[in-house]
Amino acid sequence: MPANHIRILCSSAALAAIIAGAWAAPAAAQQVAANVGRGTGEIETVVVSGTAFNPEDAPAKASLDTMEPQTIITQSYIQDSVADTADYTTILAIAPGMTGFSTNGPGLSDGDVKNTMRGLPDGSYGMTYDGIPFGDTNGPSHHSESYFPGTIIGSIDVDRGPGNAGNLGAATFGGSINMLSEDLRSESYLLASGTYGSWNTKSIDLKGQTGDLDYAGTTTRAYFNLQNVDSDGYLTYQSTSRQNATLKVENEFAPGWTLTVFGTYNNLMQHLNDNNGVTPAQIVAYGKNYALQKTNPNAGNYFGYNRVRKHTDMDYLRLQGEILPGFTLDDTLYTYDYRNKTMTATNPEQTAADIAKGVTEGNGTIVNGVKYANDVPGYSKLNAYRVYGNILRLNHDFDFGWLTGQVRLGVWWEGQATERSRFDLDITKCSQLNCDIWHPNPAQVGDSTVAAKKKAVALPQGYAEYLEHTSWNQYEPFIELELHPMDELTLTPGLKYVNWEHTSNAVVQPKASPLGPYKGSFTTTRALPFMMANYKIEPSWSVYAQYAQGIYVPDIKAFEQKTALTVFPKAETTTNYQLGTVYYADQFTFDADIYYIGVNNNYVFQDCSLAPIFGLKGDNCAVNTGTATYRGIEAEGTYAFAGALDGLAAFLNGSLGTAKTNGRWIKEAPNWTMAGGLIYKTGLFKISLIDKIVGQQYSDNANTRFYKLGAYNVMDLKGSVTLGNMELGLGIYNLLNSRSLASVGITDSSPIGGTSVNDFANRPNSLDQYYFQPERSFQVSLKAHM
């Protein structure tokens, strides 16, 4: 049996035995209420009625009032159980059906093996921060190191379903990841922390709150965070440096009226190839952690050729108050920005023959008509957008005696402007001339090799593979009713209308043949009904059901076809059915669900260089596979010990499901996941042991046995001791040093060499790109609480 299978079986069996034994203990009941922190995104509050269970003991759990499968991840878990450098990709892996980790070390890469939810890839579910949907404008995917480091995440509500009519986003059919900023408190605090760890990783963070500040009859509270993270990274010379500054101010300027001002700003600099991933020959020659090198400028993976700079921000104003008795207003005006400027070599891949010659694939450029056979081709890439919008919510409580409830209606409006470009250049000459990453001089470094193949266009700025300006203007009015025909029953019907207009004005349209300008627009419209119910069998036991329709609005890739379109791709639509239950007792909590998602016009994503697109390598293209179905079961629970073991909690969760289209598994959709662990907290010590296991999956849409990946696990151990106002911590991440293959970027048109994708030693001519778990790492931290 392979070593990683033994490791997974041993770790999961030990945790299951501990937890199963713990759940055999009895529980009594009493009246107590508890909740988790809530922020401006209106995360559901966990109210435990009739039990003594403290929700903070459970790292992941659901609300008794939920109407769809849900996992709430609290701030205590984020602070005490994940790395100080973690991003949301790392944090989210604890939830049932979720996967994802950073290949460069915890929170140290913007590429990552991205999160999936029930086998749905990033971009097939929504993400919000304080209730504001965000994502790329060329497709609603996300960049985990560019936005919202773990230090500014107060809690996360993982909703595995379309939600209600007021749940907003471009792709909420798969679910929503709702991140919330830290609650503002009445008491002040200041927390200074410093972390040092493997790969010369350094993090310094200063955060605090003012508490209540009373002035001129108003009450103001404020929160701030300042963070700097630097690391050489686990992958060779893939260094990263990021800074975050966040400010949140809340002012109660009149009785029942609050104005919140928020801003977060991020700066990220990386040495990273835009088409990163290690080939089989590179693994054999240099190891699993190979990425860049500093000794050979004749190769595209040379450190000096690959640079990324990103600037992001999100800002909002939120007004909340009671207009009239029973009538409330909640209005958020927001904007967010993303600017990615990349200078990169086109091809970092190497076969065994390339390594022997000291080159990478595709060397050779043409500058001002002169051929340079040994120079390395590259490109400069820009992806910059500014999104702006407003979310208005109006609520009215009613009481007809026999029927009570609330009417909720509102509208979401949003617009944006995007510029994307890619210009070919001689990266060797660019490095020699120390050219400006923002404005390289095409007369000195412009490479016409691709233009000679009619896949780029000569412009004054250089040889453009694409240069496009896109925008959208969309609005979504919604209405829903929360009905209580009896105290134990809540019914919530709702309706949302989507009207989303996309516009493209391209100087050079991506993927067109022949390349050239393009102007066009299309509008997607659809009405989406919802129906949800929650019934309290007992005050501490509820069951729920959901019917909902969802949509993935076609993005700007709809314009990017070989020929000009007169009929645009259809929207991806879904019908979701879900049933579940949530139960709390004095010492444990448990929730479970079953789900079915039927998909029409199912889009899967692949590298654009593959059939049937045959476009630019490194771009992501959508292929419509027709229909798809996702179905499965999920469960999670936590047991809190008492008596001599007071302070110890054991938890276990898991999922088992299928994700298929045309009878085949959708790629990168594991058929099962499991997580378990032990958490111990007293006044002096905090210790957590968390193990996440991800089941088998395919790396291709064809489900070839060659590209089937085995299960892998990630076990993390983190602990701290508090001495007065000081807290000394130690974290060991990937404790068992699992180095499994977690993902493969398929470049070969068909498998080349070896008996399977794991047989990389016998694949010297393959250009497939591999992504492994990073090796075991350590972080020590010192925190001063003031």
N, C-alpha and C positions, 0 to 999 in steps of 0.2 A: 504494500500500500504506500503511495507517495507520502513524503514527510508532511506536506501541507494538509493532506487529508487526516493524518493521525493527529496533527496539532489542532485542527478544527474539531474533530470528534472529542478529543480529550477536554478541550476548553469548554465546549458547549455542554458536554455530559456533566462535568463538575458543577457548572453553574445551574443547570437544570435540576440536579439532585439537591443542591442547597435550597433552591427556591421552592421545589415541590415539597420538601420537608417543612419549610416555613409555612406554606399555605395550609398545612394540615392542622395548625393551631386554631383554637376557637376564637370567636370575637363577640363582644357584648356591645350594647348600643347605649348611647346617651345623646343629649342635645348639645351640638356645638356647631359653629359656623366658621368657615375659613375661606380665603380666596387667594388668588394669585394676582400679582401686580398687573394693572391695566394701564395702557398708554392711549395715545390719541387715535389709534386705529380701532378702538372699541373691541378689543379682544374679549371673548366671553369670559365672564368671571366664574370661577369654580365655586359653587356654594354647596357645601356638604352638610346636608340637613339630617340630623338623627344619628350621626356617628362622631367619634372622636378622632378620625383620621386627619392628619395634617397633610394637605396637598404638597407642601414643600418636601415631604419625604419621597415623593414620586418624581423621578427625573422626567417622565413623560406620561401623561394621562389625559383623560377627556373630561369635559364638563357634563354634569347631569342634564343640562338644558340643551345640549347640542342636538342638531337635527341632521347631521351627516358625520361620517367618520372624522375624528379630530384627535390631534395630539398637541398638547400644550407643553412647551419647553420653557422652564422658568429661568430667571436670572441666576438663581443659586446653582443650577446645573451648569450654566455657561461659565460662571466664575470658578466653580470648584471641581469640574470634571473634564474640561477640555483645555487645550494648550492656551497659554496667554497670547500667542500669536494667531490663534484660530480665526478663520472667517466663517461665514454662514454655511459653506459647503461642509466643513468639518462638523459643525454643530448639528446640522440637520440629519446626519447619518444615523442618529439614535432612533428616529421615528420608524414605525413599521412600514415596510415597503420602500423606504428611501435608501439610496446608495450615494456614494461620492466621497472623494478624498483628494488631497493635494499631492501630486507626484514629486514635488520639490521639498516636502516637509510641511507640517501643519500650518496652513494659512500662508504659505510662501510662494504661491504661484497663481497667476491669473488665468491659466489655461485649465489645469486640473483634469481629473476624471470627474466631470460635472455630475451634479445631482440628477438622479432619476426618481420618479414617483410612480410606483406600480408598473414600472417598465416604460413609462412615458418620459421622453427625453426633455432636457431643459428647453424651454420654449413652448412646451405643450401643457404647461400649467402656469399660473400667474404668480407674480411676486409683488408685494407691496411693502412700503415702509411708512409707518404711521398712517396707514390707510390709503397711501398714494401708490397707484400702480406704476412700475418702472420696468424698463427693458430696452434692448437695442431697437432702433427704428427700422433696421433692415431685416427684422425678424425678432420676436420678443424673447431672445435668449439673454443671458446675464454673465457678468464678469465679477467673480467673487472677491478679488483683491482690489478692485477699482472702487467699490462702494461698501460702506457700512461694515467696518471691522467689528470683531466680536465685542470689543470694549464699549461700543455704543449701541449694542443690542440689549434691550431690557428683558425681552421675552419674545417667543415665537409661537404663533398659532398656526399649526399645519392642518389645513382643511383639505381632506382628500375627497373633494367633490366640487361641483360648480357653485355651491353656496346658495344664497337666496338671490332675489332680484337685485338687491343693492350691492352684491359682490361684484367688483369692477375689475376690468383688465382685458387685454387682447386675446388671452387664451386661458380662460378660467375653467374650461370644460374638464381638464384633468385634475384641477384642485388649485389651491392658493397657499403660498407661503407668506404669512403675514407677520412681518417683523415690526417690533415696536421699540421706540426709544424708552429710556429709563423714566419711570414715574417721578414726578416732582413731589418732594416730601415737605412736611412742615419743619423737619429738623435739618440742620446743616451738617455737612461732612466734607472731608477732604481725604482723598486716597492717592498716595504716590506709590508707584510700583516700578521695579526694574527687573528685567529678566535676561538671563544669558544662557545660551545653550549650544547644542551641536551645530556645526557648520558656521561657527562664528555668528550665531544669531543673537541679536541684541534688540531689546524692546524697552522703551521708557514711556511711561504713561502717567499723566496727571489728570485727575477728574474730581469733580466735587459738586455740591449743591449749596445754595445759600440758605435754604429753609425759608420760612415766612419773613418777608420784609414788608412791614406796614408803613405806608406813607400816604398822607392826604386822603385817608378813608379807603385806600385800595390796598390789596395784598398782592405782592409779587414774589414769585419763586423762579430761580434760575439754576440751570445745569450747564456744565462745560466739560469738554474732554480734549486733551492734547496728547497725541501719540506719535512716536517715531519708531519705526521698525526697520532694521537692516539685517541682511543675511547673505552669506555666500551661497546658500542653498545646498540641498543634497545633490542635485544634478550638477555636473562639472561646469563651473564658471557661469551658472545660471543665477546670477546674483539679483537681489531685489532690494529696493529701498522705497518705503512709503511713509507718508505723513498724513495725519488727520487732525482737523480742528472742527469741533462741534459746539454749538451754542443753542440752548433752548430756554426761552423765557416765557413764563405764563403770568398774566396779570388779570386778577379779578377786579375789574374797574367799576362794577356795579353789582348789586345783589343778583345772583343768578346768571351773570354774564362774564365770560372769560375770553381773553384774546391771547393766543399762543403764537410766538414768533420762533421759527426754527431755521437753522442753517448748518449744513455740514459740508466740509471742503476736503478733498483728497488729492494728493499728488503721488504718482507712482512712476518709478523708473526701474527698468529691468534690462538685463541682457538676455534676450530670448529670441530664438528664431521663429518666424511667423509660421513655419511649417514643421515645427519641432516633433521629435519622436525618434527613437533609436532603432536602426535597422539590425537584422540578424548578424550581419558581418561586423557591425560596430560593437554589438554585445560580445561577440567572441573575442574581438581584438581589445576592447577597452572596458567592458563591464556594463552592467545594467544601468548604471547611473551616468552614462556618457551623454553629454549634450553639446557643449562647446569646448574649444581648445585654444591655447594661446601661442602655439609654436609654428603653425603652418598656415600662412596667409594664402596658399593656393587652394584651400578648401573652404567651402561655403559655411562650415560650422566654426569658422574663426571668430573668436570672441569679439574683436573690434568691428565686425561686419553686422552685428545683430543688436539693435538698440530699440527700446520701446519707451515712449513717454506718454503718460496718461494724466489728464486733469478732469476731475468730476466734481459736481456739487449738486446738492438738493436744498431748496429753500421753500418755506411755506408760511402763510398766515392763516390761522384758523380762528374763527369766531363761533362761539357757542353760547346759547342762552335761551331763556323762556320768553317768547313773544307775548303770549297770553296764557292764562292758566290752562295747562294741558296741551299747549302748542309750543314746540321747541324747534329751534333753528340750529343747524350745524353746517358751516360753510368753510371750505378750504380752497384757498388760492395758492397755486404752487408752480414751481418750475424746477427742472433739473437739466443738467448739461453733461455731456461726455465728449472728450476730445482725445483721440488716439492717433499719435503720429509714430509710425513704425519705419525704421530703415533696416532692411533685412536681405540676406542672401536668398536667392530663389530656392536653391536645392542644398539642404544639409545632408542628404542621404548618400550612403556609400555602399557599394558592393565590396566583396573581398578584393577584386581586381582594382577598384578605385583606391582602396586603402594601400595596396601595394605601390600604386603610382603616386600616392599623396595628393589625390584630387577628390572632388565630389562630382556628382552627376551634373552633366550639362554645362561644363566649363566652356568659355569662349564668348567674346563680346565683339561688337562692332561700334566704334566710336568715331564719328566724323568720317565714315567710310573706310576706316582702317580696322583690320581684324586683329584682335588680341587673343590668340588661341588659349592662353593660360589664365586669362583674367576670369574673375568670378562674376556671373551675372546676379543682379539683385533688383530691388525696387523700393521705392518710397511709397508708403500707404497712408492715407488720411481717412479717418472715419470720425466725423464731428457732427453733433446734433444738439439742438436746444429744444426741449419740450416744455410746453406751458399749458396749464389747464385750470379748471375749477370743478369742485364737487360740492353740490348743494343738496342737503338732506333736510326735509321737514317732517316732523313727527307729531301725531295727535293721539292722545289717550282718550278712550271712550268707555262708558259704562252704561249699558242698557239694563242693568239688573241681571237678567238671564244670560247676558253676553257681555264680556269685557274684552278689551284688547287695545291694539294700537294700529293706526294707519301710518305707513311710512312711504313717502314719495320723494322723488328728487330727480336730478339730472347731472350727468357727467359730461363735460365738454373738454375737448383737448385738441391742440394743434401742435405742429412741430416743423422744424426746418433742418434738413440734413445735407451735408456735402460729403461725398465719398470719391476717392481718386486713387489710382495706382499708376505710377510712372516707372518705366524700366530704366535702369542705370547700371553702369559698370561699378560694382561695389568695391573692387580692388582700387580703382583710381579715386573713388570717393573717399576711401580710407586714407590713401596717400595724401590727398589734398585737404583732409580734415573738413570735408564739406558740411555745410549746414544741414542738419537733419530736417529742418522745416522747409528750407528753400535750396535744394541742390541745383547747381548750375548745369542745365542740359548741354550747353556747349562744351563743357569739360568732361561730363560723365554720362551723358545720355547714350543708352545702348539701343541700337536699332535692329538687333537680331530678331526679336519677336515681331517688330513692325515689318520686316522683310517677309515674314510668313503671313502677313495681313491679319495679325492678331493684336496689333497695336496701331495707333494713329499718331502721326507727327503733329504736335501742337507747339506753340511758343514755349510752354512750360516743360516740354519734353515729349517722350514717346508714351502715350497714354493707352493703357489697356482698358481703363474706364475713367470717366469723369462725369459724375451725375449729381444733380440736385433733386431731392425728393421732399415731399411734404405730405401731411395728412390733416384733415379736418374732420372730426368725428363728434357725434353726440349720442348719448344713451339715456333717455328718460326711463324711469322705473317706478313701479308702485307695488306694494305688498301689504298684506293684512296679517297681523298677529291676532288670532282669535282664541279665546278661552271659553268654550261652551260649558266647561266644568273646570274645577280647580286643577285637576290632574292632567288635563289635556290641552295641548297647544297646537293649533293648526296654522300654517303660514303659506297661503297661496300668493303668487306674485307673477308679474309680467315685466319683461325688459325689452326695449326696442333698440336695435343696433343700426346706426347709420354711419358708415365709415368710408370716407372718400380718400383715395390715394392719388397722388399726382407725381409724375416724373418729368423732369426737364433735363435731359442728358446731352452733354456735348459729345461724349462717346458712351454709347449704351453697352453695358456689360453683356457678354455672351452673344451679341448680335452678329450675324454673318450676312453681308460684310459689316464691319464696324462703322458706326457713324452716329449722327445725332438722332434723338428721339424725343417726342413730346406726346404725353397721353395721360389719361386718368380713368379710374373706374371707381364705382361705389358699391359697397356691400351693404345690404339691408336684411334684417331678419328680426322677427318677434320671437322671444324665448320665454316659454312658460315654466313655472316652478310650482311644486307642491311639496310641503314638508310637514311632518307631524312628530310630536314628542309626547309620550304618555308616561306619567309617574306611577308605576305599580306600587311603589312605596316612596316615602320622601328621599330615600337613599338609593333608589333603583328605578331607572328609566329605560324605555325602549323608544326607538325612533325609526322613521322611514323617510325616504326622499325619492321624488321623481323630478328630474330636471333635464332641460335641453341646453346644450352648450355649443360654442362656436369657436373656431380658429379663423380669424379674419385673414385672408390672403395678404401677404406683405409685399414689399417692393420687388421681391423675386419674381412676382407675377409678370413684371415688365421685362425681365431679363431672360429672353428667349432668343433662339437663333433667328427667327423671323418676327417681324412686327405683328402684334396681336390685335385682332378685332374682337375676339371673344376671350375673356380672361378666365383664369382657373376658378373653379367653384370653391366656395368656402368649405372647410372641414367642419362637419356638424356631428353632434353626439346626442345620444339619449342615455341618461344615467338612471339606474335603479339601485338603491342601497337600503339595507336594513341593519340595525345595530342595537346594542344595549350597553349601558354604563351602570356599574354597581360600586357602591362604597360600603365598607364595614369599618368597625373600630380600628382594625389594624391592616386592612388591605383595600386596594381598589382594583377593579377589573373592567375592561371594556373590550368589545369584539364587534365585528361587522362582516357582512358579505356584500359584494358589489358586482355589478354588471354594467359595462359601458359598451354600447354599440356605436361604431364610427362609420360615417359615410365620407367619401373622398379623403381617405387616410393618406397623409403625407409622411414619408420617411425621408431622412436626410443622409446625404453621402457627399464625398468629395466630387466636385464638379468635373474633374478630369475623367471620371468613370462613365461607362455607358448608362443610360442613353444620352447623356448631356455632352460629354467630350469637350468640356469647357476648361476654364482656368484651374490649375491645380492650386489647392489651398483655400478655394472658395467652397461654400457649402450650398448644395443644390437640393431642392425638394423634388421628390418623385411620387406621383399619386398611384397608390396600389389598390384603390377601390375601397373595399370595406375592411373593417378590423373589429375585433372584439377583445376587451379586457375583462377578466372575471377572476374572482378570488375571495379569500377570507383573510382577516387580519385580527390580531388580538394583542393586548398588552395588560400587564398588571404589576403591582408593587405590594410587597408585604413589609410592614414596619414592625420590628421586634419590640418586645417590652421586657420589663424586669431587668435581669442582669445584662441583657443584650440591648437595652434601651439606647437608641441612637443609631442602630444598624438597620438598614433597609436592603431588601433584595428585590430585583425586578427582572422581568423577562417579557420580551415581545417577539412577534414573528408575523410573517405573511407567507401565503402560498397562493400562487396565481398563474394565469396564463395570459399571454399577450400575443395575439396571432392575427395575421392578415393573409388571406388566400391559403389558409391551412399551414402557414409557416410562422415560426416565432419571429417577432420583431427584434431586430438586432439590439444588443445591449439591454435586453429586458430579462433580468434574472427570474427564474421560476420560483425562488423562495429567498427570504431573508430572515435573520434572527438576530436579536440583541439581548444581552443579559449582563447583570453585574451586581456588585455589592457597593453600597455607600454607607460610610460610617461618619457620624458627626457628633462631637461633644463640644464643650466649651473650649477645650484645648486642642483637639485634633480633628482634622477632616481628611478622610481617605476615600478614594473611589477607584474601583476596578471595573472597567467597561469593556465588553467584547462585542464587536459587530461582525456578523458573518453574512456574506453575499453569495447566493447560490450560482449555479451554472448559467451560462448565457452564450449566445452566438454573437460573433463580431461582424457577421454579414447578413444581408437580408435573404440570401438564398439558402441559409441554414446548412451550408456544407459542413460535414463533420470535421473537416480540416480546421475550420475556424471556431470550433466550440471551445470555450474557456471553462476551466474548473472553478470550484468555489474557492473563496479566500476569506481570511478574517483579519481584523485589526483590533488588537487588545491594547488599551491604554491604562496606565496606573498613574494617579496623581494624588498627592497628599500634602498637607501643610500642618504646621504647629504654630499656635498663637501664643506669644509671650508679651503680655501687656498690650501696647498699641502696635506691636510688630508681628508680622506673619511671615514665616520662612517656609517656602514651598519647594517641592521637587516633583517633576513630571517625567515619566518614561513612556514614550509614545511608540506604538508598534512593539510592545513588550516582548513578544515571541519572535521578533525579527522576521516576520513573514515577508518574502520577496516575490510574491506571486505576480503573474501576469494578469492585469486587471482590465486592459483595453488594448485594442489593435486598430490602427488606422490603415485600412487596406489600400495599397497603391498598386499592387500587381493585378493585372487583368484576370489572371487565374493563378492558383497556388504554384509557387516555384520552389522546388526542393523540399526535403524533409517529409516525414510521415504525418506531421501535424504542425500547427502553428507554434507549439511549444518546443518543437525540435529545431530550434534556431541554429544549433551548431552545424546542421546539414542544409542550411539555406543561404549559402554564400552569395547567391545572385539575386536574392529577394530585396525589394525596396519597401516592403511593408514596414510600418513604424509601430514600435512597441512602447507600452506605458506600464511600468512596474510600480509596486508599492515601494516607498522609500524605506531605507533600513531603520533599525531602532535608533531613536534619538532621545536626548535628555535636555531638560530645561530646569534651571534653578531660578527662584524668584524671591524677592524681598519686597514686602508691602508695608507701608506705614499708614495706619488708620488714624485720622485726626478729626 
